[in-house]
């Protein structure tokens, strides 16, 4: 899985370039060795204990200096222009703080299992409640962008 993910990131790297960090969350399955041997440009963090997903990602994020971060599971693959499209979206809309991709099944159809409510810090489960608490009104429409809900991912 990770090999396919890293290969897709190489093949579809953004025009502006990117640093790729791999955090081996104490996998014990030779993931770190594969990443080290086959992807020389990848920066590798090997953890001695299995931390949760967010803490493992935070280890890499703290070391980086980029204005944007993409936390990606190892079973994901990037499609052509996907990273450039997301970077352009973020650059054109500085009011956006967080964005995500449309997740697709291998046949290109939308992965409905990926459509979960946003859970902000504090445990609220609905994006509507989170936005109202911040005094921004309902942001459900912005959160479930039509760009991400319809058509092929770009």
C-alpha positions in Angstrom: 0.0 0.0 0.0 2.6 2.6 1.1 4.7 1.9 -2.0 1.7 2.7 -4.3 0.9 5.8 -2.3 4.5 7.1 -2.5 4.8 6.3 -6.2 1.6 8.2 -6.9 2.9 11.2 -4.9 6.1 11.1 -7.0 4.2 10.7 -10.3 1.7 13.5 -9.5 3.9 15.9 -7.4 2.7 19.5 -7.4 4.4 21.9 -9.7 5.7 23.9 -6.7 7.3 20.7 -5.2 6.7 19.0 -1.9 8.5 17.3 0.9 7.2 13.9 1.8 7.4 12.6 5.3 6.6 9.0 6.2 5.9 8.2 9.8 6.3 4.5 10.6 4.0 4.2 13.6 5.8 1.1 15.0 4.5 -1.1 12.2 7.0 -3.9 12.6 6.4 -4.9 9.0 9.6 -3.5 7.3 7.7 -0.4 6.1 10.5 1.8 7.2 13.1 -0.3 5.4 11.1 -0.2 2.1 10.6 3.5 2.3 14.3 4.1 3.1 15.5 1.9 0.2 13.0 2.6 -2.5 12.1 6.3 -1.9 15.4 8.1 -1.2 13.8 11.6 -1.1 11.3 10.6 1.6 12.0 11.9 5.1 11.4 9.0 7.5 10.4 9.1 11.1 10.4 5.7 12.9 8.4 5.5 16.1 9.2 2.9 18.7 5.6 2.8 19.9 2.3 2.9 18.1 0.8 6.4 18.6 -2.6 7.4 17.4 -2.9 8.7 13.8 -3.0 12.4 14.8 0.0 12.2 17.1 2.1 10.3 14.5 1.2 13.0 11.9 2.1 15.8 14.4 5.6 14.4 14.7 6.2 15.1 11.0 4.2 18.4 10.9 6.4 19.8 13.7 9.5 19.2 11.6 8.1 20.7 8.4 8.1 24.4 7.4 5.6 24.3 4.6 2.5 26.6 4.6 0.3 23.5 3.8 0.2 20.0 5.1 -1.5 16.9 3.6 -2.0 14.1 6.1 -2.5 11.0 4.0 -3.2 7.4 4.8 -0.9 4.8 3.2 -3.7 3.2 1.2 -4.4 6.5 -0.7 -3.1 7.2 -4.1 -3.0 10.7 -5.7 -4.5 11.4 -9.1 -3.1 13.7 -11.8 -3.3 17.4 -10.9 -5.0 16.6 -7.5 -2.3 18.4 -5.4 -2.0 21.3 -7.8 -5.8 21.7 -7.7 -5.9 21.7 -3.9 -3.0 24.1 -3.6 -4.7 26.5 -6.1 -7.9 26.3 -4.1 -6.2 27.2 -0.9 -4.2 30.0 -2.5 -7.2 31.6 -4.1 -9.3 31.3 -0.9 -7.3 32.4 2.2 -10.4 32.1 4.3 -10.2 28.3 4.0 -8.3 26.8 6.8 -8.9 23.1 6.2 -9.8 21.2 3.0 -10.1 17.6 2.0 -10.2 15.5 -1.1 -13.1 13.5 -2.7 -12.3 9.9 -1.9 -13.0 7.4 -4.7 -13.2 3.7 -5.0 -10.8 2.0 -7.5 -13.5 2.2 -10.2 -13.7 6.0 -9.8 -17.0 6.2 -8.0 -17.5 8.2 -4.8 -16.6 6.4 -1.6 -19.7 7.1 0.5 -18.0 5.6 3.6 -15.6 8.6 3.5 -18.4 11.2 4.0 -18.3 11.7 7.8 -19.3 14.7 9.8 -16.4 17.0 10.8 -15.5 16.6 14.4 -13.7 19.7 15.8 -11.8 19.8 19.1 -14.3 19.4 21.9 -16.2 16.6 20.4 -19.1 18.2 18.6 -20.0 16.1 15.6 -21.7 18.4 13.2 -20.1 21.1 11.1 -23.2 23.3 11.5 -22.8 23.4 15.3 -19.1 24.1 15.0 -19.6 27.0 12.7 -22.4 28.5 14.7 -20.3 28.3 17.9 -17.7 30.4 16.1 -20.3 32.9 15.1 -19.8 32.2 11.3 -23.3 30.9 10.7 -23.9 27.7 8.9 -20.9 26.5 6.9 -22.3 23.2 5.9 -22.4 24.2 2.2 -18.8 25.4 2.2 -17.7 22.2 4.1 -19.4 19.8 1.7 -18.1 21.6 -1.4 -19.7 20.6 -4.7 -16.2 20.3 -6.2 -15.6 17.4 -3.8 -19.1 15.8 -4.1 -19.5 15.5 -7.9 -17.5 14.5 -10.9 -14.1 12.9 -11.1 -11.4 14.1 -8.7 -9.0 16.4 -10.5 
